[in-house]
Amino acid sequence: MKRSVAVLAIVSALGLSGCAEKEATGGISAAQASQERREALDVSALRIMEADFQALPSPEALAGVQSIVAAGVVDGWQEGPALASYPNGPLEHRIFLRIKVTQPLKGLREGKIKNDSVILVDLYRGAVVRDESKKPEEWLPRKSPEDFEKSIPSGTRATVFVNEHLPYDGAVVKPGAPLPENAILTSPPPQGLVFEEQGLAQQNKAGVQTLVGGIEPLDVAGARSGWLEPKNMDELIDRLKLHGFSG
């Protein structure tokens, strides 16, 4: 599948300003509100591209058409390459999400995906900041790897449905951070990232949805799709195993 490219949103450096945080209301203490913010995942940085695609109705349907399916934990974020995708314009910056595999469910090739494998998921890094003192190709991304780490921190449980990465459409101008040894570089479809909200999962309440779609919401295939049936990561993994995906 050809990688889709979004039009870069160029943000003026002079127009960036901080917003005052709203005070906690409704009887919620400041400490409790702070704890809730730390526990909540912020996937907004991953939902900045509009994809035209046919949503598949269940996790097992997606697993059937992807070459790699694995459960694991977020192992961090690192700078990806910068591409010359727009003539005479800013570079397109990529970022890599590192996933340390804990349960391989479907491998690219026999024996390649195993416990402790590192899967790198290639993602669009988002807007650059306009700086009139520099050439457009020197403008830098607004979000750093540290920003992504704060939004979706290391240790977050995840399941990925991905394919082996294809060559980029644009020329690679900057290579980015070195890849970990034996890392597997991959590309996700819109439904290919699922995370678990740690705070909700720890509450262990029956029937509470603790899963969060990364690039697209879980209900993108409809309010009655199979994606909404598993309520936590263990149930999602068990469902995939029940349908024959076990390594």
Buried (B, 14 or more C-beta within 10 A) or exposed (E): EEBEBBEBEBBEBEEEEEEEEEEBEEEEEEEEBEEEEEBBBBBEBBBBBEBEEEBBBBBBBBBBEBBBBBBBBBBBBBBBBBBBBBEEBBBBBBBBBBBBBBBBBBBBEEEEBEEEBBBBBBBBBBBBBBBEEEEBBEBBBBBBBEBBBBBBBEEBBBBBBBBEBEEBEBEBBBEBEEBBEEBBBBBBBBBBBBBBBBBBBEEEEEEEBBBBBBBBBBBBBEEEBBBBEBBBBBEBBEBBBEBEBEB
